[in-house]
């Protein structure tokens, strides 16, 4: 009985690793720098985490199917560039610029979906190719110069809902809630998990695996575009380096949030949301504790590496614990009958 309880406790801890990591990091940085506990600091962290968090939500859909999307950073750049040019050259309103941005993101995601489901290129290679090609297309459109956005976009990024909560945070949380409902309460959500668990079994069960895979890459493209627009709303300009490296932050946020790179396991709430905030919390904490700016990228890279190792370790341990629990449950009736 005691061993069974210990196994269940260990399993619970492994399943809630994101929450534990979040609390530990928050407390450690708070003790190192008391200003870290300020409400204003946490609001800033949430606001800065909003656009990476939105991109990470799209990445969650992809990784749940055991796929990967390395092109989200380039997608952000192309989508924001085209939207900026439309608003700049045609004096388009903010809502039209946003629609153009999202449309480009969907097209970008559709190209990935086509390469993966129809041309049968593995996701890593397909999205690596579109990452490079997308960057080239963005530079072609922008001519490698900065593209400023109108003040109305910056006002959008600095506005608050009911004068209380910054709009980027509202968008981030709203997208997270919608994504959570899609994954947990709709047929396509259940199909995504089924494909991630075992694509061949899902195919034999009658699921259209190609359609499911196409859907997740289009969703990832849409989220990358939206994340790019939210980012520009805070920065006010798209520069040639915009979006570079964001794919790694999105992957790290997704994995730190508990989504398995092996597919079939993970969640947006609280998982990916916590993961995105955790990544930004670490970056902010490094600044607060005055860590050398040149060392910070190395620490971020180490976090991504640690996230992958943690994911592999967590999956191995959870499988072991499940097998032990099954054996214990099977042995319990026999033990009870022997006692009688």
Steps between C-alpha positions, in 0.01 A plus 500: 500500500782737590686430175181555304449837668860601430462404135182703466666797670800476265266475202307806616824697539619404151165590347508842670865580427412832325321633808784391729763659275295820480475533878868417555626752242264769627611454862873478417507821294276671756748419777795614288324826408206614718378730219414184309196449724349837398164485319632732229785256429263208458277705269804586288600131485152399386490776239840407359411131505177559307630477144733203561217337692262537206760348265560222754128419505517432126816298557313293759251386237788387278706328771193315627510313167873426553587764238705819506474843337833678463356765270293702749764773536518553123121488485482779758741708295326449163150551643592816691697636203212459256254648751733795560541568128124488446440743785786724387438507123119485496428675831298196606334501845627281782229235460583453132872481576425230759287301253776519238754385758285202602428410137872489417557284809232254391650480150844440651358224720318358198829468312645302792187283508526430127870405520440268796170334406518493119869507409571279805804698621571445870396803712855586613631529143184659357483776761876552494468567128208739542686673783785589263272574205263707714783715627609560142148598394474741793830665412389524138184683601669728754821556303677437833383830647290570808126535445333733750140442600251785556442640848157336508670158521722614787192637677345156464804341665498746790123511560328328792171315524271706726812699590635206703659214304739564206341390172790268399440299820127484428567371148751244629267363768201510264686300234615253767142444620369448146785259416438309823131460417582387146744235624284370783140539378495455123541198268806653329664542840451133585628406155817704554576306818416171327739571212772601745459182702512267200450627144471150355238395754310824435507428127370144555223645717382701200647842583618719215855545629601722209218742575590511870865573421404768248276662762770526767753660263244752378412580863872542573529739205200700620637524855846603372343785303288612795803483730695708251230767492477511880880536515498785248221670695747524790813585298352715223739385229600191300877470451702240301576302816135484606389149599848345498535234769134522602442145381737371768332708770161367387621140506660551842181657639293212364725227641549677833121518515485121501431420134700196395716513189393139442141616448165420655566663839463863598264791552466872435347576839682516724790336312612719210379818667719427803790398275493828308482706818777288651733572205438875530527484878846346470613766251365779722654341809841488331473874434388574856791300642740683262629192320743590219299576186734284291441200725120526491461332154713210625273459800192510275654233276578290807135532606381369163743209522391429858135512391560230241686283751228555758235400248682175419561424870138577593364271228727211603413536866126535439502184289682312776258624765197409289633147453561469875150627580350248259692217667396621845133526399508152345665355810265669749200263457722195530650637819154575635375150421806347667421701811145359501 
